[in-house]
Amino acid sequence: MKATPLSNCERRFILRALEERKRLDGRQCYDYRNVRISFGTDRGCCIVELGKTRVLAQVSCELVPPKPNRPTEGILFFNLELSPMAAPGFEPGRQPDLLVNLNRLIERCLRNSKCIDTESLCVVAGEKVWQIRLDLHLLNHDGNIIDAASIAGIAALCHFRRPDVSVQGEEVTVYTPEERDPVPLSIHHMPICVSFAFFQEGTYLLVDPNEREEGVMDGLLVIAMNKHQEICTIQSSGGIMLVKDQVLRCSKITAVKVAEITELIQKALENDQKVRKEGGKFGFAESIPNEKITTFRMGSAAVDTHDVEEQAEGIIAQADPPSDVFATAILHTPGTAQIGEGIENSWGDLEESEKEEAAEDEGESEATALEKIETEDADTMRETKKDEPIVLSDSEEEEVVILEPQELPNKTRTQTSLKQENTGKKAFTKRRKKKIAAP
């Protein structure tokens, strides 16, 4: 996990604010962020928002063989996932130390505390038991993951309903929700985790630290407790040593916070159950405030239907009368018929751009053909005059000199090279005439 580092200025600012008993979000040292619980359409689906930290919990079940050493107890499975969607520091496909510690802490909080009656999950001893799976997904990370995950997990387990079953001999029948009402899980108590952050070797204490405060803290203490003030688990991490008075003070604060959160969970469950019985709207869509753009809600607009018939008659009266001309049937070939002439068939016609490209291709092909013809004419003339002597004449004098042609190395000699040879021969003829005329 590659966490976003804090600058030295941010660290000094946070620590200086703690010395003055102030926090960046305006809370007091022992204040919790706002907790919001919402349930989905399906049973066992829950989203918990702890400030900006959001966790999605989903509970599922299936019939499986029991463990050999516990044939009459069901199986509990817990899994927490940290995806890059929650924070850019979480890498996909890897299990950082933070994820391993969180999973172990959740198992100790929910399984080792015996909050769920696993013997009630047995269907046939030694053959069939219910396996309850709790999947927790971190949607957004803003600090204190364990508290949000524990609240979401216990709320989803309380909200979940497993299918009802019946056993007749060796046959096990699982009923659908339409046939029989699903059965809730047998939950004895609700353990909830509360986190405490320590700064400057335990001098200062904060409840529910956010992400920036977690980057500055020296140590963390997590206490899981139920509303009966029974400590389910306790874990201390970091390089600080805590004295007995600090732990007792944290446990007293935990008892108050757990009682408040437990009451909040029970109220949320009661409201959801009430809405489901009344047949009202429920689920995540109904829990989103109306003023947010993600609600996809539109206010109903009233439509006046008093003068609809009169308006329709007026529109018909103002419209042009229909034409009395009807198309006649045209018979092209036996077995086919057509009503009216229809529109002109444009199948196969080229577009303007295609016509321009076709014209350019034709022009290039004509130019290439002309070049080939000129080359062939030049080659033909050279072949026909190969054995004839070349006559060179001077425009200044009447004397004509006849020279024998030289052998050409290649038949395909260009016109430019021929002109150069003719010019050189003319100059040679002039020099020869001057030599003859000199004596």
Disulfide bonds with the S-S distance in Angstrom:
none
